[in-house]
Amino acid sequence: MNVKAKLKTVYAKAAYKVVTSLPQRRSMLPSDEMFLDADRVDGSHSTSEFIAVGDTTVQWLIDYEGLKPSHRFLDVGCGIGRMARPLMQYLEKGKYNGFDITKDKVAYCRRTIGRKRPDFVFHHADVFNKYYNPRGKLKAADYRFPLNDATVDYVLLVSVFTHMLPEDMEHYLSEITRVLSPGGKCVISYWLADAKKGPPFHDWSESCEILNPAEPEHGVIYLENFVIGLYAKYGLHIQTLLRGSDRKRVDSNPGSRQDIVIAVKPGH
């Protein structure tokens, strides 16, 4: 990383910390200043994009993927509430739990959404990630989700496994299976590939490549067959695999750059 890029990151982090430490805003919305370093927030580049992505994603879950107002929902990598904000208007009789590895993000959600909906619970998972939480005390592969077995109806991960390495990602998938109730659904996005791409990407393991060796979790691309095999290993039935537009396949989904795997836990 050159000096200019380093300074941009330093300034963006400082601005983000100042804004998230302010008293609760009258509107429930983060300001544009919080998105100066979009990759380290939730990928949004502005407040309007934050709203649009959250609203359209939740509406898609409602219209096409069976999300109900009574569901017990787990938001893994909840960030600063991009999905929690529209969900608080919809989960009237349901329950919401979200967790994130960035402490400031969790605190922000508690101050804003949590004050409006005290039943929306936000947990800090102090998990190490060289890109997002380099001082984290726990290995992701050792982290137990803060929920009991079979207590969740719906699990969502938006661009979480794109920042996790194989051992950690596999453990999280096993935890998703554990907390899902029979018949429960998980919707997870990935960067997938039919085969390894090679340069400019870097080989990391038999199952994936990475974008940046200095910060391996910055971007992880998995082989599709490896991911499909993990779902079978942990007893999750894949209903739909929507391949992202970046793959430029005949069956690519124009509505998402990333690949989306929709699966259910058998039973019920």
N, C-alpha and C positions, 0 to 999 in steps of 0.2 A: 504494500500500500504506500503511495507516495505521500509527501508532506501535505499537499493540498487536500487529499482525500482523508488523511488522518484528522486534519483540522476540522473538516466538515463534520466528521463523526463526533468529535469532541464537542463542537458547538451544538450539534443536534441533540446529543445526550444531555447537555446542560439545560437546553431549552425545554426538553421533555420533562426533566426532573423538576424544574421550576413550575411548569404548568400543572403537572400532576400533583404538586404539593399545595396548590392554592385551595382555598375553601371551596365548598361545593358550588358549582355554577348554577345559575337560575335555570338555564336550559339543561337538559340532560346530556348535552353533546360536547364532545371534546373540541378544542379550537384547532385551527389549521396548523398552529405552531407545534402541535404534538406529532405532526406527521413529517417533520423535516428530515428524519431518517426513517423512511417508510418501512424498510426491511426489518427494523428492530421494534416496530410497533405491531402492525398486523398486516402490512402490505398495502394499506390504504395510503393515498398521497394527499388527501384533503378530507375535510369534514363531509362534504357532499358525497365523495366516493365511499367513505365509511358508512354513511346512511344507506346508499344505494346497494352496496354489497350485502350488508346485513339484512335489509328489508327483502331483497329479491331472493336471497338464499333461504330465509325462513319461509317466505311465501311458497317457494318451490317445495320445501319439505312438507308443507301443509297440503298443497294441491296435488302433488305427485308421489310423495313418499310416506303418506299415512300418519304424519304427526298430528296428535290429538291434544285438545286443551287439558286433558287429564293425565297426560304422560309425565313420568318421572324422567327428567332430562339431564344428561351429563355433557357438559361442554369442556372438552379437553383442549387446553390452550386457549382459555377464554379471552386473553388479551385485555383490552380496555372496554370490553363489553359490546363488541360489534354485533354478536348474535343475541346476547342477553337483553339488549335494549328492545328489539322488536319482540323477543320472546316474552318479556314482562307484560306485554299487552295481550298475549295469546294464551299463555299457560295459566288459565284462570283457576283451575282445580288441580293442576299438576304441581310438580316440584322441580326446582332447578338447583343443580350443583355445577360449579365451574372451578377449574383450577388452572394456575399458570405458574411458570417457574420464575417470573419476574415480579419481585415483591411490590414495586411501585404500581404496577398494573392492577394487581389484586387490591391494593389499598384504594386506588382510584375507583374501582368497581364498587367497593364497599361504601365509599363516600357518596356515590351517585345513585346507582341502581339499588344498592342494598338499603339505602334510606327510604326509597320509595316502595321497595318490596323486600321486607326483612326476611321473607321465606326464600329469597334468592341468596344462596350461600356461596361465598367465594373463598377458596382455599389457596394458600401459598404452598407450592411444592418446591422446596429448596433443592432442586435437582441441578447437577452440574451440566452445563452446556457451554462449550468454549465460545460460541457466538453470542448466546443470549444471557447466560448466567455463569460466567467463568469462576465465580467464587462459591458456587453451589456446593453443599456439603454431602449430598447423596448422589450415588450413581443412579441413573434412570433405570438401569436393569434391576435395582434393588427397591425401587419405590413402589409402595402399595397404595393404590387409589384409596382415598378417604371415604369409602363406602362399603357396606356389607355385601355379601354374595346375593346375586339375583334381586337387586333393589332398584334397577334402572330399566326403563322401557326403551330409551332412545339415547344413543351416543353419537356425538358429532365431533369430528376432528377436521378442521380446515387448515391445510398446509402446516401440519404438525410433523407428520412422518417425512415430509420433505426436508426436515432439519434434525433427523435422528438417525443414528448409525444402527446397523443390523441387530446387535445384541439388545440394545435399548428398545428399538422398535418392536422386536418380537416379544419382549417382556410386556410392553404396553398392550399389545394385541391379546396376550394371555389374560391381562387384567381386565380388558374390555369384555372378554368372554366370561370372566368370573362375575363381574358386577351386573351383566345383562340378565334379565329375567327370561325364562323360556318364551320364545316368540318375539323377543326384543330385537331391535334393529340398530345397526351401526352404519353411519355414512362417513367415509374417510377419503380424503384426497391425497394423491401421490404424484410424484414424477415417475412415470414408468417408461420402460423401453423394451423392445423385442430382443435387442442385443446390445452389447456395450458399444458406445459411440466412439471412444478413443479421444485423442486431443481435439479441443482444449480441455476435455474432462479428464480426470485422474482416476486411475484404477485404485479402489480401496479394498475390495474383497471379491469373492466369487459372485456375490449377489448384487453389488452396487458400484457406482462411480460417484465421485464428489466434484464440486466446483473448485474448491480452494483448499489445498493441503494445510495451509496455515490455520484455517478455521474449518475443519471438516464438516461441522454441522450446518455451515452456511447454506449448503444445497446438496441434497443426496438424491441420486437417480437410481431406482431399483429395477431389476429385471422383473418383468411381469410374471413369468413362470414361478419365480421365487416367492413372490407375494401370494400368488394363488395357492401355492403349496402350504404356506403358513396358515391360511384360512382353513384349509382342510385339516391341518395338524391340530388346530385348536377348536375344531368342530363348528365353524361358522360357515353357513351356506351362502355362497355368493348368488344374489338374485340378478344383479346388473353390474356390468363393468362399462362405464362410460369413458371411452378413451379421449384424452384431451386434444384440443385443436393443434397444439404444438407438435403432435406426432404426425400430422398431415397424412393420416390414413383415410381410406374411403369411408370407414365407419367412425371417424373422429366426431366428437361432440363440439359443435361450434360455440356452445354456450359457456365452455370452460377451457382454459389453457391446460389445467391439470387434469389428471385422470381421477375418476371418482369410482370407488368400489362400494357398493351397497349390499349389505349382507344381513342375515338374520341368524339368531341362535335357535336351533330346532327345539320343538316342544310346544307346549300350550294346548 
